[in-house]
Amino acid sequence: METLLVYLVVGAAAGTIAGLFGVGGGLIIVPALVLVFTAMGISPDILTHMAVGTSLATIIITSISSVRAHNKKGAVDWRLFWVMTPGILLGSWLGGVTAEWLPGAWLQLLIGVFAIIMAIRMWLSGLRHNGVEEGEGNLPAAPIMTISGAGIGWVSAIFGIGGGSLTVPFLSRCKVRMQRAVATSAACGLPIAIAGALSFAVQGWNNTLLPQWSSGFIYWPAFLGIVVTSTIFARLGANLAHRLPAKWLKHGFAVLLCVIGGRFIWLNSGLLAL
């Protein structure tokens, strides 16, 4: 019962963050599931991969809820979405394959370092624009956008995130207005989650260390508990995103990434001494 309550709380937090920042909520779900799976006694050889795979599966549902809320406000740039999606699908599948090669502890450490780097970039971006809304600028050519989508999908699937920590800064750098970047990022999180979750399911399918109720590296009890609340709170986060100034969104996003990244680095700091 306590474990179910944890899943529900994690889902509420992840859903709010997904709607507010255009991410899939994985930056909350992955570390939370690592802690839960550790307490359950799941092998450390697979628990991080299970956390990432399960996170990606939940992002499928969360993204749908978040995208519907953003789309009602006309904020999703579907042209950008369709240009980036082919690359996203390929990159996300390859990300699941890549993650299978990484030991769990190193995977956690890389997530932490990645989060800190993106936090610094986002914070500096907020200062540089001094809170002024960005205008729409000239986007890179379609092939460049597709290749960028592949890179975003690859990294996102490795870390079990919806890609917002990459997609939002990338689109913002392309002079896409912040609220529009957040909404389009939420849409891009759906193909990332679908391809990534399928890849993790396939990669872990025959692993003998998996607990009952798993499909590869996806653990269904955690999936169900999280999506129950994440879908509801994603709409709340999306509504908040359209009421807050762009500078607040950028700085809030940066603080969130710093907290999560710092925790992952601290938990695995022993690897840095090797």
C-alpha positions as CSV (number, residue, x, y, z in Angstrom):
1,M,0.0,0.0,0.0
2,E,2.8,2.4,0.9
3,T,4.5,1.6,-2.5
4,L,1.3,2.4,-4.3
5,L,1.0,5.8,-2.5
6,V,4.6,6.6,-3.6
7,Y,3.7,5.8,-7.2
8,L,0.7,8.1,-7.0
9,V,2.7,11.0,-5.5
10,V,5.4,10.6,-8.1
11,G,2.8,10.6,-10.8
12,A,1.3,13.9,-9.5
13,A,4.7,15.6,-9.4
14,A,5.8,14.3,-12.8
15,G,2.5,15.3,-14.4
16,T,2.7,18.8,-13.1
17,I,6.3,19.2,-14.3
18,A,5.4,17.6,-17.7
19,G,2.7,20.2,-18.4
20,L,4.6,23.2,-16.9
21,F,8.0,22.6,-18.5
22,G,7.2,20.6,-21.6
23,V,9.1,17.5,-20.4
24,G,7.8,14.0,-19.8
25,G,8.4,14.0,-16.1
26,G,11.2,11.5,-16.3
27,L,13.6,13.7,-14.3
28,I,11.3,13.1,-11.3
29,I,10.2,9.5,-12.2
30,V,13.6,8.0,-12.8
31,P,15.3,9.0,-9.4
32,A,12.1,8.1,-7.5
33,L,11.8,4.7,-9.1
34,V,15.5,4.0,-8.4
35,L,14.8,4.6,-4.7
36,V,11.7,2.4,-4.8
37,F,13.2,-0.4,-6.7
38,T,16.3,-0.4,-4.4
39,A,13.9,-0.7,-1.4
40,M,12.2,-3.6,-3.2
41,G,15.4,-5.5,-3.4
42,I,15.6,-5.5,-7.2
43,S,19.1,-6.3,-8.5
44,P,21.3,-3.1,-8.9
45,D,22.3,-4.6,-12.3
46,I,18.9,-3.8,-13.7
47,L,17.0,-1.4,-11.4
48,T,18.2,1.8,-13.2
49,H,17.3,0.3,-16.6
50,M,13.9,-0.6,-15.2
51,A,13.4,2.9,-13.8
52,V,14.3,4.4,-17.2
53,G,12.2,2.0,-19.2
54,T,9.2,2.4,-16.9
55,S,9.6,6.1,-17.0
56,L,9.4,6.2,-20.8
57,A,6.3,4.0,-20.7
58,T,4.5,6.5,-18.3
59,I,5.6,9.4,-20.5
60,I,3.5,8.0,-23.3
61,I,0.3,8.6,-21.3
62,T,1.5,11.9,-19.6
63,S,2.5,13.4,-23.0
64,I,-0.9,12.7,-24.5
65,S,-2.6,14.6,-21.6
66,S,-0.1,17.4,-21.7
67,V,-0.2,17.8,-25.5
68,R,-4.1,18.0,-25.5
69,A,-4.0,20.8,-22.9
70,H,-1.3,22.8,-24.9
71,N,-3.1,22.1,-28.2
72,K,-6.3,23.6,-26.9
73,K,-4.4,26.9,-26.6
74,G,-3.0,26.6,-30.1
75,A,0.5,26.5,-28.8
76,V,1.9,23.3,-30.5
77,D,3.8,23.9,-33.7
78,W,2.8,20.8,-35.6
79,R,5.0,21.6,-38.6
80,L,8.1,21.4,-36.4
81,F,6.8,18.2,-34.7
82,W,6.4,16.3,-38.0
83,V,9.8,17.5,-39.3
84,M,11.6,16.3,-36.1
85,T,9.6,13.1,-35.5
86,P,11.4,10.7,-38.0
87,G,14.7,11.5,-36.4
88,I,13.2,11.2,-32.9
89,L,11.9,7.7,-33.5
90,L,15.2,6.4,-34.8
91,G,17.2,8.1,-32.1
92,S,15.0,6.9,-29.3
93,W,15.2,3.3,-30.4
94,L,19.0,3.5,-30.6
95,G,19.0,5.2,-27.1
96,G,17.4,2.1,-25.6
97,V,20.0,-0.1,-27.2
98,T,22.8,2.2,-26.0
99,A,21.5,2.2,-22.4
100,E,21.6,-1.6,-22.3
101,W,25.4,-1.4,-22.6
102,L,25.8,1.0,-19.7
103,P,26.1,-0.2,-16.0
104,G,23.4,1.2,-13.8
105,A,25.6,3.4,-11.7
106,W,27.3,5.0,-14.7
107,L,23.9,5.7,-16.2
108,Q,22.8,7.5,-13.1
109,L,25.9,9.6,-13.0
110,L,25.6,10.6,-16.6
111,I,22.0,11.6,-16.0
112,G,23.2,13.9,-13.2
113,V,25.9,15.5,-15.2
114,F,23.6,16.0,-18.1
115,A,20.9,17.7,-15.9
116,I,23.4,20.1,-14.4
117,I,24.7,21.2,-17.9
118,M,21.2,21.8,-19.2
119,A,20.3,23.7,-16.0
120,I,23.2,26.1,-16.5
121,R,22.4,26.6,-20.2
122,M,18.7,27.3,-19.4
123,W,19.5,29.7,-16.5
124,L,21.9,31.7,-18.7
125,S,19.4,31.8,-21.5
126,G,16.9,33.4,-19.1
127,L,19.3,36.0,-18.0
128,R,20.4,36.8,-21.6
129,H,16.8,37.5,-22.7
130,N,16.2,39.4,-19.5
131,G,12.6,38.2,-19.3
132,V,11.7,39.5,-22.8
133,E,9.5,37.1,-24.9
134,E,11.4,35.7,-27.9
135,G,10.0,36.3,-31.3
136,E,9.7,33.6,-34.0
137,G,13.0,33.4,-35.9
138,N,14.4,31.5,-38.9
139,L,14.6,27.8,-38.1
140,P,17.3,25.6,-39.4
141,A,16.6,23.6,-42.7
142,A,14.3,20.5,-42.4
143,P,17.2,18.0,-42.6
144,I,19.0,19.7,-39.7
145,M,15.8,19.6,-37.6
146,T,15.4,15.9,-38.3
147,I,19.0,15.2,-37.4
148,S,18.6,17.3,-34.2
149,G,15.5,15.2,-33.4
150,A,17.5,12.0,-33.7
151,G,20.1,13.4,-31.2
152,I,17.4,14.5,-28.8
153,G,15.6,11.1,-29.1
154,W,18.9,9.2,-28.5
155,V,19.9,11.1,-25.4
156,S,16.3,11.2,-24.0
157,A,15.8,7.5,-24.3
158,I,19.1,6.8,-22.5
159,F,18.0,8.9,-19.6
160,G,14.3,8.0,-19.6
161,I,13.1,11.6,-20.1
162,G,10.6,13.1,-22.5
163,G,13.3,15.2,-24.2
164,G,12.1,18.6,-22.8
165,S,15.5,19.3,-21.3
166,L,16.9,19.2,-24.8
167,T,14.0,20.2,-27.0
168,V,13.0,23.3,-25.1
169,P,16.5,24.8,-25.1
170,F,17.0,23.8,-28.7
171,L,13.8,25.4,-29.9
172,S,14.4,28.4,-27.6
173,R,17.8,28.9,-29.3
174,C,16.0,28.8,-32.6
175,K,14.1,31.8,-31.4
176,V,10.9,29.9,-30.8
177,R,8.8,31.7,-28.2
178,M,9.1,29.9,-24.8
179,Q,5.5,28.9,-24.3
180,R,5.4,27.6,-27.9
181,A,8.7,25.7,-27.4
182,V,7.3,24.1,-24.2
183,A,4.1,23.0,-26.0
184,T,6.0,21.6,-29.0
185,S,8.4,19.9,-26.8
186,A,5.5,18.1,-25.0
187,A,4.4,16.8,-28.4
188,C,7.9,15.6,-29.3
189,G,7.9,13.7,-26.0
190,L,5.3,11.3,-27.4
191,P,7.4,9.6,-30.2
192,I,10.4,9.7,-27.9
193,A,8.5,7.7,-25.2
194,I,6.9,5.3,-27.6
195,A,10.1,4.3,-29.4
196,G,12.2,4.4,-26.3
197,A,9.8,2.3,-24.2
198,L,9.6,-0.3,-27.0
199,S,13.3,-0.5,-27.2
200,F,13.8,-1.0,-23.4
201,A,11.1,-3.7,-23.4
202,V,12.9,-5.6,-26.2
203,Q,16.4,-5.1,-24.7
204,G,15.3,-6.5,-21.3
205,W,12.9,-9.2,-22.5
206,N,14.9,-12.3,-21.6
207,N,16.6,-10.9,-18.5
208,T,16.4,-13.5,-15.7
209,L,16.7,-10.8,-12.9
210,L,13.4,-9.2,-13.8
211,P,10.6,-9.2,-11.1
212,Q,7.1,-10.5,-11.8
213,W,4.8,-8.2,-13.8
214,S,7.6,-6.9,-16.0
215,S,7.8,-6.7,-19.8
216,G,11.4,-6.3,-20.4
217,F,12.6,-3.3,-18.5
218,I,9.0,-1.9,-18.0
219,Y,7.5,-2.6,-14.6
220,W,3.7,-2.4,-14.9
221,P,2.6,-1.9,-11.2
222,A,4.8,1.3,-11.1
223,F,3.5,2.3,-14.6
224,L,-0.2,2.1,-13.5
225,G,0.3,3.9,-10.2
226,I,2.1,6.8,-11.8
227,V,-0.2,7.3,-14.8
228,V,-3.3,7.5,-12.6
229,T,-2.3,10.8,-11.2
230,S,0.2,12.1,-13.9
231,T,-2.5,12.5,-16.5
232,I,-4.6,14.7,-14.2
233,F,-1.8,16.9,-13.0
234,A,-0.3,17.3,-16.5
235,R,-3.3,19.5,-17.4
236,L,-2.7,21.6,-14.3
237,G,0.9,22.1,-15.3
238,A,0.0,23.0,-18.9
239,N,-2.4,25.7,-17.7
240,L,0.2,27.2,-15.4
241,A,2.7,27.3,-18.2
242,H,0.5,29.8,-20.1
243,R,0.1,32.1,-17.1
244,L,3.8,32.5,-16.1
245,P,6.4,34.8,-17.8
246,A,9.0,33.1,-20.0
247,K,11.8,34.1,-17.6
248,W,10.1,32.4,-14.7
249,L,9.7,29.2,-16.7
250,K,13.4,29.2,-17.7
251,H,14.7,29.8,-14.2
252,G,12.3,27.4,-12.6
253,F,13.3,24.7,-15.1
254,A,17.0,25.4,-14.4
255,V,16.5,25.0,-10.6
256,L,14.6,21.7,-11.1
257,L,17.4,20.3,-13.2
258,C,20.0,21.4,-10.7
259,V,18.3,19.6,-7.8
260,I,17.8,16.4,-9.7
261,G,21.3,16.4,-11.3
262,G,23.0,17.2,-8.0
263,R,21.3,14.3,-6.3
264,F,22.3,11.8,-9.0
265,I,25.9,13.0,-8.9
266,W,26.1,12.9,-5.1
267,L,24.7,9.3,-5.0
268,N,27.3,8.1,-7.5
269,S,30.2,10.4,-6.7
270,G,32.4,7.3,-5.8
271,L,32.7,6.6,-9.5
272,L,34.5,9.9,-10.1
273,A,37.3,8.7,-7.8
274,L,38.1,5.7,-10.0
